[in-house]
Amino acid sequence: MVQNVTFSNSILESLGVLSSFNISETIWEKYEMFAIAKIKESTIKLRGTQFYLKDLTHTQASKELLTIGPILQVLSKFKTIIEQIENREYKEFKMVALEFFNTVDFLVSNIQEIADIHSSYKLSENVLSIDWDKEEDEHWNNY
């Protein structure tokens, strides 16, 4: 791969911000400005890494999944907590955080697809099955 892309760095940056999230009015305004900017930045970085996914090999994708696997469990807990917030004061933070979680989910599903060694076959399976059913190819059934 041309560049050493580690998706876990961008995820970990926001994980630090999300883990210090606390619903407390005394520090909320200062924290909100910092947290929202940091989460947006990580989301943009993760979206940018989508371009480099095409360069990942099966082995590299598998290693990335092993690296970010434990982080995903923690993010899942944060997502559950943040989804339940109903207070309008935290609306922007909630939207930005949920957008980050969706970006991570999309990234992980793409990496899982690359890690699956048979994914290229599965993608072409429909085209191949149509081609296999043609009459002019019936003679191959005799072998």
C-alpha positions as CSV (number, residue, x, y, z in Angstrom):
1,M,0.0,0.0,0.0
2,V,1.3,3.4,-0.9
3,Q,0.5,5.0,2.4
4,N,0.3,3.4,5.8
5,V,-3.3,4.0,6.6
6,T,-4.4,3.0,10.1
7,F,-8.1,3.6,10.6
8,S,-7.7,3.0,14.3
9,N,-5.9,6.4,14.8
10,S,-8.9,8.4,13.6
11,I,-11.3,6.2,15.6
12,L,-9.2,6.5,18.8
13,E,-9.1,10.3,18.6
14,S,-12.9,10.5,18.8
15,L,-13.0,7.7,21.3
16,G,-11.0,9.8,23.7
17,V,-13.5,12.7,23.2
18,L,-16.5,10.5,23.6
19,S,-15.2,8.8,26.7
20,S,-14.9,12.1,28.5
21,F,-18.4,13.0,27.6
22,N,-20.4,13.9,30.7
23,I,-23.8,15.6,31.0
24,S,-22.9,18.4,33.3
25,E,-24.0,21.9,32.6
26,T,-21.0,23.6,34.3
27,I,-18.4,22.6,31.6
28,W,-20.7,21.7,28.7
29,E,-20.3,24.9,26.6
30,K,-16.5,24.6,26.5
31,Y,-16.5,20.9,26.1
32,E,-19.1,21.0,23.3
33,M,-17.0,23.4,21.2
34,F,-14.0,21.1,21.5
35,A,-15.8,17.8,21.2
36,I,-17.9,18.6,18.1
37,A,-14.9,20.0,16.3
38,K,-12.8,16.9,17.1
39,I,-15.5,14.4,16.2
40,K,-16.2,16.2,12.9
41,E,-12.4,16.2,12.1
42,S,-12.2,12.4,12.8
43,T,-15.3,11.8,10.7
44,I,-13.8,13.6,7.7
45,K,-10.5,11.7,8.1
46,L,-12.4,8.4,8.1
47,R,-14.3,9.4,5.0
48,G,-11.0,10.3,3.4
49,T,-9.6,6.9,4.1
50,Q,-12.3,5.3,2.0
51,F,-10.2,6.2,-1.0
52,Y,-7.3,4.1,0.2
53,L,-9.4,1.0,0.9
54,K,-9.0,-0.1,-2.7
55,D,-5.3,-0.5,-2.0
56,L,-5.8,-2.8,0.9
57,T,-5.0,-6.5,0.5
58,H,-7.0,-9.3,2.1
59,T,-4.2,-9.7,4.8
60,Q,-4.0,-5.9,5.5
61,A,-7.8,-5.7,5.9
62,S,-7.8,-8.6,8.3
63,K,-5.1,-6.9,10.4
64,E,-7.1,-3.7,10.5
65,L,-10.2,-5.5,11.6
66,L,-8.2,-7.2,14.4
67,T,-6.8,-3.7,15.5
68,I,-10.2,-1.9,15.6
69,G,-12.3,-4.8,16.8
70,P,-11.9,-4.0,20.5
71,I,-12.5,-0.3,19.9
72,L,-15.8,-1.1,18.1
73,Q,-17.2,-2.8,21.3
74,V,-16.5,0.4,23.2
75,L,-18.0,2.6,20.5
76,S,-21.1,0.5,20.5
77,K,-21.6,1.2,24.2
78,F,-21.1,5.0,23.6
79,K,-23.5,4.9,20.6
80,T,-26.2,3.3,22.8
81,I,-25.7,6.0,25.5
82,I,-25.7,8.9,23.1
83,E,-28.8,7.6,21.1
84,Q,-30.8,7.7,24.3
85,I,-30.1,11.4,25.0
86,E,-33.3,13.4,24.5
87,N,-32.1,16.8,25.9
88,R,-32.3,19.5,23.2
89,E,-29.1,21.1,24.5
90,Y,-27.1,18.1,23.4
91,K,-28.8,17.9,19.9
92,E,-25.8,19.0,17.9
93,F,-23.4,16.8,19.8
94,K,-25.7,13.9,19.3
95,M,-26.0,14.4,15.6
96,V,-22.3,14.8,15.1
97,A,-21.5,11.7,17.2
98,L,-24.1,9.6,15.4
99,E,-22.7,10.7,12.1
100,F,-19.3,9.5,13.3
101,F,-20.7,6.2,14.4
102,N,-22.3,5.7,11.0
103,T,-19.1,6.5,9.2
104,V,-17.2,4.0,11.4
105,D,-19.9,1.3,10.6
106,F,-19.6,2.0,6.9
107,L,-15.8,1.8,7.0
108,V,-15.8,-1.4,9.0
109,S,-18.3,-3.0,6.6
110,N,-16.1,-2.1,3.7
111,I,-13.0,-3.5,5.4
112,Q,-14.8,-6.7,6.2
113,E,-15.7,-7.0,2.6
114,I,-12.1,-6.7,1.6
115,A,-11.0,-9.1,4.3
116,D,-13.4,-11.7,2.9
117,I,-11.1,-13.6,0.5
118,H,-14.1,-14.6,-1.6
119,S,-15.6,-11.1,-1.9
120,S,-14.5,-10.6,-5.5
121,Y,-16.1,-13.9,-6.5
122,K,-19.3,-13.0,-4.7
123,L,-19.5,-9.7,-6.5
124,S,-19.2,-11.3,-9.9
125,E,-21.4,-14.3,-9.0
126,N,-24.5,-12.9,-10.6
127,V,-22.8,-12.2,-13.9
128,L,-21.1,-15.6,-14.0
129,S,-24.3,-17.5,-13.2
130,I,-26.1,-15.8,-16.1
131,D,-23.2,-16.7,-18.4
132,W,-23.1,-20.3,-17.1
133,D,-26.7,-20.8,-18.2
134,K,-26.1,-20.1,-21.9
135,E,-26.8,-22.9,-24.4
136,E,-23.5,-22.4,-26.2
137,D,-21.7,-23.4,-23.1
138,E,-23.6,-26.7,-22.6
139,H,-20.8,-28.7,-24.1
140,W,-18.7,-28.0,-21.0
141,N,-21.1,-30.1,-18.9
142,N,-19.7,-33.2,-20.6
143,Y,-16.2,-32.8,-19.1
